[in-house]
Amino acid sequence: MVDIFDIEKKYKKDLESLEEWNYLRNIYRSIDTQNKNTYKINKIDAIKSIFYGFKNWFRSYDYLVFSYSSERRLIKNKFFDIRVDSLIDIINNNNTLLIENPDILHKKKKLMHTKVLVSRRLIDIFTIILVKLTKKNYSYNILDIFNKKDDLNLDYSSYINRFNAQYKIHKLWFKLIKPKVIYLDCFYDKQYIIKAAKELDIEIIDVQHGLIGKNHSAYFSRLNLSSFYLPDKLFSFGISEKKNTMYNGLIKKENIFPIGSFYLDYKKRNRIEDKSLIRILSNYNKIVGVTLQWTVEDKLIDFIINIARIELDTIFILIPRTYTNKYTKIQLPKNVILYPTLDFYTLITYCTFHTTVNSTCALEAPILGIDNILIDIDNLATLFLKELVSEKNTTIALTEKDFIKALNTNTNKNEITSDNNFIKFSTENLRNILNYSDPTN
């Protein structure tokens, strides 16, 4: 994994003078995962998805929201985006356009909670075309130096060309429809949107999608980065984001607003009873939900298989971010299963423990009453989630022996019932904050 803090320390002066570093740093920090989350899709299906919600492109909106199809969960027979749909309901459903990036395919429109939406793939097509028409060769000595020294071999020129094309397309579109506020689920892979919006004086709000610890290099830096590549505000899960002080916080604390998590509030009030799953789990004394991550997936699965072969009275439920056929091809012990009909938030309520490396699910599981045993693969649990240990519902296991010890420690499953550092309860906070921060009010 690339240590962005270390790179910025070594080459501070050169990188601060390189404008492209404002967004390339987030390419470099995720270089190990560039091709981890790709899925095969039928070309005909991909072409069809380009026209998903096509008519919705041809009007103006006060609000634009950018999100991902992977954030959808089934609630009362409708697929609800757990990050942004509650936001859209409050700000004005009919005057808001959701631009959705599909992991594979979009859900059928009749099953979607939010009706005014389009597919991100249409913009991607325009981007591909514009890149071919405007492609240039970029060369920066400082990038070549640490590319070679750290054996990174990143083709930064192709990323710059893509960024410039995306920036131009979005700026032209924003000029035409004149939005007043843009909400982003994950700002640091959409900085071309931020640059285009800032130049047109459009407010940008980042909606937290993962744990922002003090080692999260997308939100902290050793450099003084340009505000033209950063959101104006952050809607966070809790107050911990205001407290982190490592290096330079890229979003000012007064611009961070804790809003809680709609879906956690909902799941605390509504539990699904799955009789088939209950029958499977009844044969075991302990149940562990395992949140997989693309970045360390193979190592994590191997670790769990080794534990499962020892702890035969424990069943492990593997929970991928997106279920694909590749998981069915893995040779698993009898007590390691997949249960694709239920998502993490439902499955975890059946568990004795939750296990992952550094997924945001480690923040969410204790809210639903389930303690964490984090596996410190590549030191990632310690690096990103050490703060959770202070909440007394999280243990970090460095070895298989540590994991087994934690697994056999009694847990009272003490559910968190009031605000803590990481989750602020009640999404009514969101309505109050919007009344303050929305310039159209």
N, C-alpha and C positions, 0 to 999 in steps of 0.2 A: 504494500500500500504506500502510495506517495505521501511523504510528509510535507504538506504545503507550508506549514510554519517554518520548517527547517530550510526549505528552498527560499522563502521570503526573507529569512534571516541572512542567508548567504549572499543573496543578490538584491538586497533591498533597494539600493539607489537605482540600479538598472531597471528593475521591474516597476518601480513607481513612475518612471518616465515612459513606460510602454503602455499605451492606452488599452491595447488588446488583452493585456494581462487581467484586466478587470473581469473578463468572462472566461478567458483561457484557463485561469486558475481552477475553475470548477470543472473543466475538462480534465485537467491533470489530476485533480484530487479523486476523480472517479475512473481513472484510466484502467484500473484492474477489473472494472465491471462493465466496460463498454459493450461487450457482446454477451453478457450473462443473462440478460432478460429479453432475448429475442425469441420469437415464436414463428413457426411456419404457418403461413396462411394461404389459402387458395386464392389465386390471382383474380378470379372472377368475383369472389367475395370482397376482395380488397377494392376492386373497381366499383362495386355496388356501394360500398361504404362511403365513397367519395361524395355520393349524392344524398347521404343521410341528412334529413332536415334541410335539403337544398334551398327551398323557398325562403327559409329564415335568414339567408344571407342578404336579402334585398330590402332591407329597411334599416332605420337608425335605432339605436338603443342608448339609454343613459348609462347602462351598466353592462360590462362584459366580464364573464367568469371563465377561467381556463382550468380544466380539471382532467381526470383520467377515468376511464370506464372501470378500472380495477377497484375504484372506491365505492362501487354500487353494491348495496345489500337489499335483500327482499324484505320489505315492510308492508304488511297488509296488502299483498298481491301487487305491489309496485316496487320497482327498483329505485332506491333512494341513494343519492350520492352523500355519503356520511360526512364528507368534508364541507360541501358547499350548498347542498339543497336547502338546509335550514336557513342559511344566509339568504339565498334567493327568495325564499318564501317571505322573508321580512322586508327586503329592500324593494321588491316590486316584481312579481313573477312575470308579468306580461311585458315589462319594459327592460328585461334582462335577457341577454343571449349567453347560453352556456356553450363553450367550444370544447368538445370532449375528444380526448386523445385515446383511441381504443388500444388495449393491449393486444387483442386479437380482433374481435368484432364488437360492434355496439349491440346493446339489447334492443329488442323490438320497441318501436316508439310507443305503441299502445300500452306497454308495460312500464314506461318511464314515469317517475313522479314529476319531473320537470319536462314540460312540453316544448318550450322554445329553445331548441338546441341544434347544433350542427356538428359535423365531423371535422376533426383537425386534418384529416387526410387531404382535403381539397387544398388547404394552404401548403401542405407538404409537396403536392404536385407542382404548384406554382414555384415553390422554392427550388425544386430540382431543375425546372426549366430555366429559371433566372440564373442559377449557379453556372449552368452550361453556357449561357450567353455572356456572362460578366466575369468568368473565372480569371483570376490573376495568380501569379506566383509570389508569395510573400516570404521574405527571408529576414530573420532577426538573429543577430549574433548571440545575444544572451540566451535565447531559447535553444539555439544549436549547441551552446556550451553545456547547459545542464541536461539537455536531451542525451548528449553523448556521455557526459560524466556519470549520470544516473541510469544510463541504459534504458531510456524511456521510449525513444524512437516514435514519438507522436508526430503525425503529419499535421502540424498546427496550421499549415497553409490551407488545407481543405476545410478545417473548422472555421477559419477566418472568412473564407469565401461563403460558407453556409450561413454564418452569423450575419454577414452584410446583406445577403439576399433576404433572409428572414426579417431583418430590420427594415429594409426598404419596402417590402410587401406590407408589413404591419403598419408602418407609418402612413403609407398611401391609404390603406383601409381606414385607419383612425381619422385621417383628414376628411374622408368621405362621410363617415357616420357620426363623428364627433361625440364619442362617449365621455362621460364625466368622471367615472371611476372604473378602474379595472382591478379585479380580484384574481390572484394567482394561487393555485395549489402547487407550491414549490417554485419559488422565484428564481433559483439559481440555475435552472435549465431553460429559463425563458427570459434571459437578460436582454435579448433583442427586443422583446416587447417593452421592457422597462425603458430602454434607451429611446425608442420611438415615442412612447407615451410622455416621457419627461420633456422631450423637445417640443411637445404640443401642450404642455402644462396640464396633463391628465394625471389624477392621483392614482397611485399604485399601492395596493394593500396585499401583503403576503398572508396566506391562511396556513397556519402551522399544520404540517402533515406528519411530522416525526419529532422525536426527542431532540431538543437543541441544547446539548450539553456544552460545557466550556471548551471542549476540544473539537467542536463542530466547525471545521474550517470554512464552511460556506457563510457562517455568520460572524466569524472572528478572523482577524488578520493582524499580521505584524506591520502591514502597510496602511497608509492613508489612501484608501481607494475612492474613486469618483462616485459621488452620489447619483450620477446619471445612469448607474448600473445597479442601483439598490432600491428596494421598495421604500415608500414613505412611512408605512406603518406595518406592524406585525400583529395579527390576531393570534395569540398564543393559547395553548391549553391551560397553563397555570402561571404562577408568578416566578418560577425559577429562572425564566428567561430574563427577567429584570435584574436578577441577582448575580448572574455570571459576569465575571470581570476579566477573564483571561484575555490577554492581548487587547486588541482594539475591537470593541463591539460595533458592528457595522450598522446596526439599527439603534438609534438612541433610546434609552430606557423610557423616556416620556412618550415615545411613540409605540410602545408595546402594550397591548390591551388583552388581558386574560379573558377568554370567553367560554372556557370549558369544552366539553365534547358532547354534542347532541346524541350521538349513537350510544355512548356509554350511559348517558342518562336514560335513554330508551331501553337498553338491554337490562339495566338494573330493575326496571319495572316490568319487563316482559321476558319470561323464560320459556323457550320451546321445549316441550317434552317429546323426545324421539324414542319410541318404544324399542325399535330395532337396535339403536345404539345402546340403550340401557341393558338389553339382553347380552350384548357383546361385553360390555364393561363389568357386568355382574360377576364374571369369572375371575376378576382380579382384585387384589387388595388396594393397589394404588394406581392412579391414572395420571399420566403426564402428557400435557399438550405441548407439542414441539413446533414452534414457529420457525419455518425455514426462511433462509435468505439467500438470494442469488450469489452474493459475494463469497460466502463460505459454505455453500450448500453441501458439497461432497464431503467435506471434512466433518460437518455437523451430523450428517446421516451416518457416516462411519462410526462416529463417537457414540451415537444413540444405539446403533446395532450392537456394538461391543457391550454397552451397559445392559441391553435387553437380554443378551445371552447369559448374563449373570443374574439379573433380577427377574426371575421368571414369574413372580407374582405381581409384576408391574406391567401395565400395557401403555404403550407410547403411541399417541396419535400424531402423525406428521401432518402439518398444516402449511402447504405451499401458499405463496401469495396468489398464484393462479394455477389451477389444476390443469395439467396436460398429460398426454399419453406417456411421456417419458418416465413419470413416477411409477406407472404400473409395470414397467420393465425392470425395476430394481428388485433384486432378490432380498426379501425382508423376512426376519424371523416371525413366527406366529404372533408374537406379542408386540409387533410394530405394524400399525395399520394406517390406511388412508380412509377418510370419510368425507368425500367431496360434496355431499348434499348439504352440509352445514359449514358456516364460516367460523373464523377464529372466535368471534365474540359470543357465539352460541356454544361451540365446542368447549371453550375454556371453562364454562360454568359447570361442566361435568367433571372437571379435573381436580386432582389433589395438588398438583404443582404445574407451573408453566415453565417451559425451558426454551431458551433461544441464545443467541450470541449478543447482538446489540440492537435487536429490532425494537421499534417503538411499542410493540405489544408488551414489552416488559414494563412499560409505564402504565399500560391499561389494565393488565391482568389483576393487580392488587385492588383496583377500584371495584372489580367484580368479585373480590374475596379470595383470590388465588395467589399464593406466594410464588416468587420466582426462584429458580435455580439457573443462573446464567453460566454458560460454558465459555471460558476465556480463550477461545481459539484466536491465535495470532494477537493476543493481548487486547482484543477489541472490546470485550465486556468491561475490562478495567479502564480502558481508555475513554469509553463513551458513557458507561452506565454506573461507574463507581459511586456516583452521588445517590443512587437509589438504595444502596446498602444502608444509608443513614435512616431510611424510612422503616427499617426493621422487618420488612417483608421480602427482602431480596438477599440471596446468597450467591457469591461468585465461586464457581468451581474451576480450579486450575487443572485438575487431573480427573481421571475416571474414578479414582479412589475418593477424591473430594466430593464428587457428584453423588456417589453411592452413600456416603456419610450424610449428606444433606437430604437425600431421598428418604433415608430411614430416620430422620428427625421428625418428631411429631409436629404437626402444624394445627393451630386452632382456626385457620382460615379467617383471620380477623379482617372483615371488610372495612375499607376506609369509608367513613360516613360523613366526613366534613372536608372542607378545602385543605389541600396540602400544597407543597411547593410545586407539584408537577401537574395537577389537574384542579382547576377551579370549578366547583360544582354549579349547576343550573345555567343553562344556555339562555336564560332570561337576561344574563349579562350582555349577551350579544345585541339584544334590542336596545338596551340602554347605551351601549357604546356606539352603535350606528346612529342614534339620535345626535350623538356628539360629533362623530367624525364624518358624517355624510354631508358634503357641501351642497347637495341639492335640497336639503331640508330647510 
